[in-house]
Amino acid sequence: MLFPLMAAVNPLEHVVPTDLFRIFGLTVTNQMLMALVAAVLMVLIFPAVFRGADAKPPTGARNFLESILEFLRIEVFRPALKDHTERFVPFLWTLFFFILFCNLLGFIPLGEIIYLISGGRIRHYGGTATGTMSTTGGLAICAFFVIHLSGIAQVYRSLRSGHYGHGHHDTGSSNGSPPFESAQNLEHMRGDALPATLPNDFRALSNPTGHYQDDVPRPHGPAAMVAETHEPVHHMSAAGAALAAVPLYLWNFAPHPFKPQPGQSGVLWLMDVPMWLFLLMLEFIGALVKPFALAIRLFANMVGGHTVLAVLAGLIVSAPTILGQLGIGVPMSLMSVFIRALELFVAFLHAYIFTFLATLFIASAVAPEH
C-alpha cells in the first residue's frame, strides 16, 4: 500500500526538505523535525534504560545498548585516544547515537504512514534528518570545533603542567583515574582489519573496564609524570599558557621538514620556515576538507538508498496495465526487501564511520606536537 505513495513524479521528493511550519520566525522542515525527534528519543530512552547502577548482568535493551557503548569506548576510542579517552567519550557516544537514530528514523516510512492515517490531510512529515547537508554539515562543524579546540586545550594543559614538548602524554589518565594501556598494547589475539583486538582472557567480556586497566600499581597525575620524566618541570601561568596555546598549536599544525636538530646550523630555519608556511596552507585546506568529507559521505549514502527505492516504486506504477504492474511489482518488491536490509546495515555503518573518523581526527589534534 505504501508503494503508490513512494512513487512520486520526482524520486527526489522523498529526500528533499519540505517546509512544514514557522515558529519564532524560523521555518521548520520535515528533516529538522526528525532531527529533533531523534534528540528527544535519546533524551528519553537512555536515562530510562540506564536508570541507576545495577550489579546484575544487563539484559534486554540495556544489554544491547551497553554492548555498543563498551565496544565503541574500548575497541574504537581507546586505541586512538589512549589516556584522553574518557574526556571525549560523552561527545563521541552522543555523535554516534544521534546519527544512528536519525538514520533509523529515516528507514521507517513515517511520512507515508501519517499520510494514510490522516486520510491524505497531513503530508511530508517524516524523512531522514541525515539526508540533508544542513544536518550532516552541522555535525561536521561540531566535529571541526571539537577537533581543533581540543588540540588547543591540550597544548594549554601541557604548558600549564610544564610538560609541553616532552612527549609524555600517555602516562596517566586525563581524568585522574588510574592509568591504563590502550587495547592493542595488552596481551591479545590479533584480529585482521579490526580497530582493536580481541581479549585472550574472555573474562574481559564480563568486566571490560577492569580488564583493560593497567595492572601495575603506580602513582598517577602530575607526580607520576615528574617521577617518570626525571626532568625539571617549568609550569606556565594560566594567562601565559592561554596566550601561547594558539600560536604553538599552529606552529605544530604543519611539519617542519628542515628544522635544525641540536648541534646543527640555524641556517636550516631559512629553508624550514618557507616550507612550513607552504605545508601549513595545505594543512588548513585538509582541516576544512576532512569534516566536509564526513558530511558529504553521510549525506550521499542516506539519500542514495531512499532514491533507489523511490525509483523502483515508480517503475511499478508506471506500467500501463494491471498485468504489467504485477510483472514489474513482484521482482521489484523482492529487490526492495534486500535494499531495505542493506539500508539498515548502512544506517549502522555510517554512524560508525563518521564517529570513527572523528575519533581519529581528535586523536591527531590532541597528540603533543602532532
BELGIFEN-V446554 format. One record per run of one state. SS is the DSSP state (helix for helix, strand for strand, loop for the rest). FROM is the first residue (numbers start at 1). LEN is the number of residues. If there is no record, write none. Layout:
ss->SS from->FROM len->LEN
ss->SS from->FROM len->LEN
This chain:
ss->loop from->1 len->2
ss->helix from->3 len->4
ss->loop from->7 len->4
ss->helix from->11 len->4
ss->loop from->15 len->4
ss->strand from->19 len->5
ss->loop from->24 len->2
ss->strand from->26 len->4
ss->helix from->30 len->20
ss->loop from->50 len->10
ss->helix from->60 len->48
ss->loop from->108 len->2
ss->helix from->110 len->8
ss->loop from->118 len->11
ss->helix from->129 len->3
ss->loop from->132 len->1
ss->helix from->133 len->29
ss->loop from->162 len->18
ss->strand from->180 len->1
ss->loop from->181 len->2
ss->helix from->183 len->3
ss->loop from->186 len->2
ss->strand from->188 len->2
ss->loop from->190 len->8
ss->strand from->198 len->2
ss->loop from->200 len->2
ss->helix from->202 len->4
ss->loop from->206 len->2
ss->helix from->208 len->4
ss->loop from->212 len->1
ss->strand from->213 len->1
ss->loop from->214 len->8
ss->helix from->222 len->8
ss->loop from->230 len->8
ss->helix from->238 len->14
ss->loop from->252 len->14
ss->helix from->266 len->53
ss->loop from->319 len->3
ss->helix from->322 len->45
ss->loop from->367 len->4
